[in-house]
Amino acid sequence: MKMRKWLSILIILIVIGAIGLILLFEQNDRFRQTVYRTIISENQIPEAYLPVYKEASEEYDIPWELLASVHRVETIFSTMDPLISPVGALGHFQFMPRTWVGWTYPGTDEIGNIDESIDITDIDLIEEHQGYGTDARDTGDADPFDIYDSAYSAARYLSDHGAREGDYEAALFSYNKSNDYVEEVMKYYNIYIEEFELIDLPFHEQASK
């Protein structure tokens, strides 16, 4: 009887612990990101995103592996929740609003934020100010939270800033002015060029918008 009692207590503790971990995973962004960084190996790529990378990269004549590497470093394959950085970068590939809309549009600070009331998906506004926001599937708007629009915009930006000519480091430094960032993205790029493994992301409902 005593053994059964202890076994019952152990099962209850395991269940409570599992529930606690699930709640922590769902409610704590930092913990969730740590989990994804741990469970996604360096050579792994979510299979659902591969067609997006390839379409966008073919459109703008850059390697899809480079685009995948940027996606990995920027948002850990869109597992960051919400897809908004502390400084205001938005979406799957973390564009500052003025880079998305265009830098001739007035901003609220030097790093690229604009008034939150502005519809940054407005393709007429983007065209007027020569931004990088791209309506990838002719939906009538360009949304940084749409994986296709965001990927196409990132591919277009990288292409325009040197990636089309093979100067990947310059393109990446323009995308995010940090040498550490460039080194990290290039690390994954070189890994994916050598060998990669396609996976499904556990616990994550991949963006298909």
Rosetta silent file (secondary structure, phi, psi, omega in degrees, C-alpha in Angstrom):
SEQUENCE: MKMRKWLSILIILIVIGAIGLILLFEQNDRFRQTVYRTIISENQIPEAYLPVYKEASEEYDIPWELLASVHRVETIFSTMDPLISPVGALGHFQFMPRTWVGWTYPGTDEIGNIDESIDITDIDLIEEHQGYGTDARDTGDADPFDIYDSAYSAARYLSDHGAREGDYEAALFSYNKSNDYVEEVMKYYNIYIEEFELIDLPFHEQASK
SCORE:     score description
SCORE:     0.000 S_00000001
   1 L     0.000  -42.614 -179.087    0.000    0.000    0.000 S_00000001
   2 H   -62.609  -39.770  178.507    2.805    2.410    0.894 S_00000001
   3 H   -62.354  -43.223  178.528    4.483    1.751   -2.473 S_00000001
   4 H   -62.951  -38.340 -179.801    1.242    2.508   -4.341 S_00000001
   5 H   -63.169  -47.092  179.796    0.826    5.711   -2.366 S_00000001
   6 H   -65.666  -35.962  177.924    4.296    6.936   -3.259 S_00000001
   7 H   -64.492  -41.532  178.295    3.781    5.934   -6.889 S_00000001
   8 H   -63.229  -41.874  178.677    0.532    7.928   -7.003 S_00000001
   9 H   -64.029  -41.736  179.804    2.284   10.956   -5.494 S_00000001
  10 H   -62.127  -43.654  179.283    5.117   10.642   -8.018 S_00000001
  11 H   -62.488  -43.365  179.132    2.656   10.513  -10.941 S_00000001
  12 H   -61.447  -43.665  179.441    0.825   13.570   -9.614 S_00000001
  13 H   -63.784  -39.373  178.771    4.121   15.492   -9.275 S_00000001
  14 H   -64.218  -43.643  179.171    5.140   14.541  -12.808 S_00000001
  15 H   -63.073  -44.382  178.846    1.788   15.721  -14.176 S_00000001
  16 H   -61.768  -42.943  179.033    2.013   19.000  -12.237 S_00000001
  17 H   -63.105  -41.826  179.195    5.568   19.523  -13.455 S_00000001
  18 H   -63.713  -43.019  178.404    4.574   18.871  -17.069 S_00000001
  19 H   -62.944  -41.125  178.796    1.669   21.309  -16.819 S_00000001
  20 H   -61.395  -42.089  179.194    3.998   23.887  -15.277 S_00000001
  21 H   -65.829  -39.703  178.476    6.492   23.534  -18.137 S_00000001
  22 H   -62.890  -45.125  179.133    3.734   23.857  -20.728 S_00000001
  23 H   -63.990  -41.268  177.994    2.417   27.030  -19.076 S_00000001
  24 H   -62.624  -41.740  179.346    5.934   28.426  -18.812 S_00000001
  25 H   -62.311  -43.046 -174.785    6.552   27.649  -22.473 S_00000001
  26 H   -75.191  -29.777 -170.528    3.331   29.324  -23.590 S_00000001
  27 H  -106.891  -12.064 -176.610    3.575   32.424  -21.392 S_00000001
  28 L  -116.394  107.828 -176.162    7.291   33.183  -21.197 S_00000001
  29 H   -61.109  -43.847 -176.795    8.861   34.426  -24.442 S_00000001
  30 H   -63.505  -43.306  178.295   12.442   34.152  -23.196 S_00000001
  31 H   -63.202  -42.475 -179.155   11.965   30.564  -22.034 S_00000001
  32 H   -62.049  -42.733  179.942   10.265   29.655  -25.328 S_00000001
  33 H   -66.235  -37.047  176.797   13.126   31.102  -27.360 S_00000001
  34 H   -62.380  -40.818  178.022   15.655   29.230  -25.254 S_00000001
  35 H   -61.342  -47.858 -177.710   13.760   26.007  -25.928 S_00000001
  36 H   -66.294  -38.577  177.362   13.720   26.583  -29.687 S_00000001
  37 H   -61.733  -32.666 -177.881   17.400   27.523  -29.765 S_00000001
  38 H   -78.031  -42.457 -171.889   18.118   24.278  -27.959 S_00000001
  39 H   -85.313  -19.699  178.837   15.916   21.887  -29.938 S_00000001
  40 L   -93.274  110.970 -179.231   16.669   23.222  -33.437 S_00000001
  41 L   -67.682  162.827 -174.210   20.079   21.941  -34.471 S_00000001
  42 L   -61.622  -28.763 -176.058   22.427   24.172  -36.439 S_00000001
  43 L   -99.044    8.540 -175.137   21.797   22.358  -39.720 S_00000001
  44 E   -96.454  144.079  179.755   17.999   22.116  -39.412 S_00000001
  45 E  -135.971  131.953  176.493   15.431   24.115  -41.393 S_00000001
  46 E   -62.112  125.565 -174.752   11.626   23.934  -41.030 S_00000001
  47 H   -59.835  -35.059 -176.484   10.342   22.185  -44.131 S_00000001
  48 H   -62.233  -24.479 -176.874    7.270   24.425  -44.425 S_00000001
  49 H   -90.542  -16.337 -174.431    9.450   27.472  -45.115 S_00000001
  50 H   -56.527  -45.775  178.247   11.680   25.979  -47.806 S_00000001
  51 H   -60.467  -34.127  178.859    9.310   26.753  -50.742 S_00000001
  52 H   -65.241  -47.908  178.302    9.051   30.357  -49.532 S_00000001
  53 H   -57.091  -46.704 -174.521   12.830   30.751  -49.420 S_00000001
  54 H   -67.291  -41.017  178.863   13.282   29.245  -52.847 S_00000001
  55 H   -64.168  -47.632 -177.806   10.567   31.317  -54.523 S_00000001
  56 H   -65.740  -42.017 -178.462   11.770   34.585  -53.021 S_00000001
  57 H   -67.973  -37.448  176.685   15.428   33.849  -53.689 S_00000001
  58 H   -65.641  -38.772  179.728   14.782   32.873  -57.289 S_00000001
  59 H   -61.504  -36.335 -174.442   12.821   36.086  -57.814 S_00000001
  60 H  -114.606   12.510  169.338   15.738   38.235  -56.607 S_00000001
  61 L    59.217   50.336  173.473   18.663   36.059  -57.682 S_00000001
  62 L  -131.852  163.143  178.754   20.223   35.253  -54.316 S_00000001
  63 L   -69.032  135.710  178.404   20.904   31.891  -52.608 S_00000001
  64 H   -66.036  -27.835  178.796   17.936   30.580  -50.689 S_00000001
  65 H   -62.617  -32.765  177.651   20.330   29.372  -48.009 S_00000001
  66 H   -66.880  -43.359  179.535   21.234   32.988  -47.277 S_00000001
  67 H   -64.441  -42.410  177.179   17.584   33.910  -46.833 S_00000001
  68 H   -61.063  -38.198 -179.634   17.015   30.904  -44.575 S_00000001
  69 H   -67.212  -39.440  176.267   20.004   31.917  -42.474 S_00000001
  70 H   -63.328  -43.722  179.336   18.650   35.443  -42.016 S_00000001
  71 H   -60.545  -42.323  179.071   15.280   34.008  -40.997 S_00000001
  72 H   -59.955  -49.141 -174.610   16.984   31.748  -38.468 S_00000001
  73 H   -73.249  -38.591 -176.273   18.971   34.533  -36.852 S_00000001
  74 H   -68.444  -48.510 -173.578   16.269   37.199  -36.941 S_00000001
  75 H  -136.040   16.326 -174.807   13.332   35.279  -35.417 S_00000001
  76 L    48.547   55.277 -179.819   14.493   31.664  -35.021 S_00000001
  77 L    58.046   46.349  174.222   12.253   30.707  -37.946 S_00000001
  78 L    65.058   20.715  175.139    9.366   32.903  -36.758 S_00000001
  79 L   -84.227  -13.230  175.543    9.156   31.255  -33.340 S_00000001
  80 L   -62.974  132.687 -176.323    9.682   34.642  -31.687 S_00000001
  81 L  -140.199  115.092    4.283    6.364   35.709  -30.200 S_00000001
  82 L   -80.715  169.048 -179.463    5.352   38.393  -30.792 S_00000001
  83 L   -84.138   51.681  178.823    7.232   39.094  -34.016 S_00000001
  84 E  -136.334  124.576 -178.172    8.142   42.569  -32.779 S_00000001
  85 L   -82.488  164.976  178.211   11.576   43.421  -31.420 S_00000001
  86 L   -58.586  -26.595 -179.284   12.196   45.748  -28.455 S_00000001
  87 L   -93.019   -4.679  175.611   13.357   48.489  -30.868 S_00000001
  88 L   109.243    3.580  176.013   10.327   48.136  -33.142 S_00000001
  89 L   -67.562  143.144 -168.682   11.448   45.792  -35.939 S_00000001
  90 E  -121.656  147.057  165.109    8.460   43.905  -37.328 S_00000001
  91 L    84.262 -173.931 -173.940    7.537   40.563  -38.813 S_00000001
  92 L   -61.538  -33.247 -177.747    9.225   37.344  -39.819 S_00000001
  93 L  -115.132   13.334  168.557   12.364   39.055  -41.119 S_00000001
  94 L    56.037   65.617  174.667   12.364   42.017  -38.696 S_00000001
  95 E   -91.381  137.089  167.896   12.038   45.129  -40.829 S_00000001
  96 L   -70.139  143.605 -175.397   12.052   48.571  -39.272 S_00000001
  97 H   -53.561  -39.458 -178.171    8.830   50.337  -40.363 S_00000001
  98 H   -74.294  -27.018  172.950   10.637   53.050  -42.363 S_00000001
  99 H   -68.814  -36.152  179.178   12.714   50.489  -44.237 S_00000001
 100 H   -68.939  -46.737 -176.574    9.446   48.761  -45.086 S_00000001
 101 H   -85.381  -34.912 -176.690    7.608   51.931  -46.127 S_00000001
 102 L   125.779  137.280 -173.093   10.585   53.951  -47.308 S_00000001
 103 L   -76.702   -5.550  172.583   12.963   56.347  -45.616 S_00000001
 104 L   -79.762   -9.976  176.042   11.486   59.416  -47.281 S_00000001
 105 L   -80.098  137.045 -177.450    8.472   58.896  -45.021 S_00000001
 106 L   -60.597  139.461 -179.503    8.770   60.944  -41.790 S_00000001
 107 L  -113.437  170.835  178.737    9.880   58.944  -38.778 S_00000001
 108 L  -100.858   -8.834  176.361    9.562   59.230  -35.026 S_00000001
 109 L  -158.773  178.488 -175.130   13.214   58.359  -34.330 S_00000001
 110 L   -80.788  -15.816 -174.827   16.533   57.741  -36.046 S_00000001
 111 L   -90.378   -8.349  172.242   16.340   53.948  -36.053 S_00000001
 112 L   119.641   15.661  174.982   13.331   53.704  -38.348 S_00000001
 113 L   -85.573  154.029  174.845   10.070   53.827  -36.429 S_00000001
 114 L  -132.103  172.108 -179.710    7.027   55.755  -37.660 S_00000001
 115 L   -55.492  132.333 -175.689    3.702   56.732  -36.134 S_00000001
 116 L   -65.479  -16.791 -179.340    1.835   53.554  -35.160 S_00000001
 117 L   -78.881  -10.934 -177.826   -1.369   54.837  -36.757 S_00000001
 118 L   -77.265  134.503  177.005    0.176   54.633  -40.252 S_00000001
 119 L   -81.841   97.367 -176.145   -0.872   51.656  -42.378 S_00000001
 120 L   -76.830   -4.790  177.530    2.519   50.316  -43.395 S_00000001
 121 L   -88.035   -3.644 -176.636    0.898   47.638  -45.569 S_00000001
 122 E   -69.723  109.997 -174.634   -0.391   50.280  -48.012 S_00000001
 123 H   -68.470  -27.323  175.833    1.372   49.462  -51.281 S_00000001
 124 H   -67.445  -41.517  177.691    0.700   52.935  -52.721 S_00000001
 125 H   -63.506  -43.133  179.694    2.411   54.491  -49.706 S_00000001
 126 H   -63.733  -42.995  179.283    5.326   52.075  -50.047 S_00000001
 127 H   -64.527  -40.664 -179.658    5.687   52.815  -53.762 S_00000001
 128 H   -60.996  -38.192 -175.667    5.573   56.557  -53.126 S_00000001
 129 H  -104.683    9.855  172.852    8.392   56.364  -50.590 S_00000001
 130 L    56.336   46.214  178.432   10.345   53.587  -52.343 S_00000001
 131 L   -83.675  176.569 -178.247   10.245   51.172  -49.440 S_00000001
 132 L   -97.623   -2.671  175.247   11.103   47.485  -49.457 S_00000001
 133 L   -58.729  130.249 -171.861    7.677   46.211  -48.420 S_00000001
 134 L  -127.911  129.643  174.615    6.602   43.755  -51.119 S_00000001
 135 L   -86.760   90.060 -169.287    3.207   42.355  -52.034 S_00000001
 136 L   -69.198  -29.938 -173.230    4.518   38.913  -52.934 S_00000001
 137 L  -121.278   21.968  177.183    1.206   37.290  -53.908 S_00000001
 138 L    54.489   47.640  178.189   -0.787   40.256  -55.261 S_00000001
 139 L   -88.645  -11.269 -179.570   -3.098   40.410  -52.267 S_00000001
 140 L   102.288   -5.757  173.878   -3.357   44.185  -52.401 S_00000001
 141 E  -147.765  168.466  179.228   -1.110   44.931  -49.445 S_00000001
 142 L  -123.229  108.948 -169.203    2.427   44.274  -48.217 S_00000001
 143 L  -115.551  117.906  179.617    2.425   42.880  -44.712 S_00000001
 144 L   -64.621  -14.586  177.478    5.645   42.202  -42.723 S_00000001
 145 L   -93.460    3.130  171.250    3.664   39.623  -40.729 S_00000001
 146 L   -95.408  124.209 -173.471    2.912   37.658  -43.906 S_00000001
 147 H   -60.522  -36.913  178.814    5.715   35.135  -44.408 S_00000001
 148 H   -68.963  -49.667  179.844    5.717   35.538  -48.197 S_00000001
 149 H   -58.949  -43.424 -177.840    5.703   39.335  -48.162 S_00000001
 150 H   -67.168  -43.158 -179.829    8.386   39.416  -45.502 S_00000001
 151 H   -66.477  -43.517  178.044   10.628   36.849  -47.214 S_00000001
 152 H   -62.773  -39.398  179.509   10.315   38.513  -50.607 S_00000001
 153 H   -65.495  -41.837  178.403   11.102   41.881  -49.056 S_00000001
 154 H   -65.019  -43.219  178.636   14.185   40.502  -47.310 S_00000001
 155 H   -62.384  -41.550  178.948   15.389   38.811  -50.502 S_00000001
 156 H   -63.452  -44.141 -179.974   14.856   42.028  -52.444 S_00000001
 157 H   -63.235  -49.367 -179.560   16.740   44.077  -49.860 S_00000001
 158 H   -61.183  -40.945  179.000   19.682   41.685  -49.705 S_00000001
 159 H   -60.292  -46.060 -177.599   19.794   41.472  -53.494 S_00000001
 160 H   -68.351  -22.020 -174.819   19.884   45.266  -53.867 S_00000001
 161 L  -107.006   22.072  169.666   22.644   45.618  -51.281 S_00000001
 162 L   124.639  -18.960 -175.549   25.187   43.237  -52.764 S_00000001
 163 H   -66.245  -32.160  179.050   23.918   39.670  -52.443 S_00000001
 164 H   -60.454  -33.549  179.946   23.028   39.483  -56.151 S_00000001
 165 H   -91.249    2.148  178.341   26.707   40.077  -56.923 S_00000001
 166 L    92.787    2.699  179.031   27.861   37.617  -54.281 S_00000001
 167 L   -90.900   74.275 -173.569   28.872   40.181  -51.653 S_00000001
 168 H   -67.574  -39.031 -179.184   26.855   38.556  -48.900 S_00000001
 169 H   -61.622  -42.641  179.736   28.716   40.153  -46.001 S_00000001
 170 H   -64.746  -41.022 -179.985   28.044   43.673  -47.296 S_00000001
 171 H   -64.065  -41.883 -179.211   24.370   42.880  -47.844 S_00000001
 172 H   -69.414  -37.660  178.942   24.028   41.447  -44.350 S_00000001
 173 H   -66.551  -34.776  175.192   25.829   44.367  -42.725 S_00000001
 174 H   -67.252  -36.519 -179.791   23.445   46.732  -44.465 S_00000001
 175 H   -67.402  -40.390  179.800   20.519   44.634  -43.204 S_00000001
 176 L  -149.819  107.093 -169.735   21.800   44.736  -39.627 S_00000001
 177 L   -74.998   70.384  179.296   24.848   46.858  -38.916 S_00000001
 178 L  -146.856  125.021  178.149   26.610   44.410  -36.635 S_00000001
 179 H   -64.885  -34.981  177.396   29.700   42.355  -37.423 S_00000001
 180 H   -63.335  -38.918  177.859   28.535   39.722  -34.947 S_00000001
 181 H   -62.400  -46.934 -179.611   25.239   39.496  -36.840 S_00000001
 182 H   -59.401  -44.798 -179.800   27.041   39.048  -40.158 S_00000001
 183 H   -63.042  -40.437 -178.576   29.237   36.312  -38.701 S_00000001
 184 H   -67.534  -44.539  178.983   26.271   34.469  -37.215 S_00000001
 185 H   -63.411  -44.121 -179.856   24.239   34.539  -40.420 S_00000001
 186 H   -65.143  -30.309  175.711   27.232   33.467  -42.499 S_00000001
 187 H   -59.871  -49.611 -179.791   27.845   30.590  -40.069 S_00000001
 188 H   -67.418  -38.988  178.688   24.401   29.182  -40.791 S_00000001
 189 H   -56.581  -47.383 -179.144   24.719   29.938  -44.497 S_00000001
 190 H   -66.290  -34.391  176.560   27.908   27.876  -44.725 S_00000001
 191 H   -65.826  -46.721 -177.683   26.298   25.070  -42.738 S_00000001
 192 H   -67.112  -33.405  176.376   23.226   24.981  -45.004 S_00000001
 193 H   -63.676  -39.140 -177.982   25.373   25.042  -48.129 S_00000001
 194 H   -74.330  -49.801 -177.093   27.248   22.010  -46.858 S_00000001
 195 L  -168.372  139.715  175.930   24.303   20.012  -45.487 S_00000001
 196 L  -142.147  158.514  179.554   20.858   20.663  -44.049 S_00000001
 197 E  -124.903  129.864  178.660   18.018   18.665  -42.538 S_00000001
 198 E   -86.967  135.955 -177.216   14.342   19.502  -42.997 S_00000001
 199 E  -136.307  164.183  163.442   12.198   19.292  -39.875 S_00000001
 200 L   -96.587  140.030  179.708    8.755   20.074  -38.509 S_00000001
 201 L   -82.156  118.011  176.558    8.846   22.529  -35.639 S_00000001
 202 L   -68.468  146.391  175.767    7.459   20.998  -32.435 S_00000001
 203 L    68.497    0.343 -171.506    5.034   23.116  -30.423 S_00000001
 204 L  -122.146  125.314  174.438    4.940   25.760  -33.150 S_00000001
 205 L   -87.768  103.911 -172.702    2.146   26.519  -35.573 S_00000001
 206 L   -66.002  144.308 -177.427    4.124   27.794  -38.514 S_00000001
 207 L   -70.274  124.527  178.688    2.940   30.945  -40.184 S_00000001
 208 L  -124.806   13.249 -176.338    1.160   30.181  -43.438 S_00000001
 209 L   -58.855    0.000    0.000   -0.663   33.487  -43.796 S_00000001
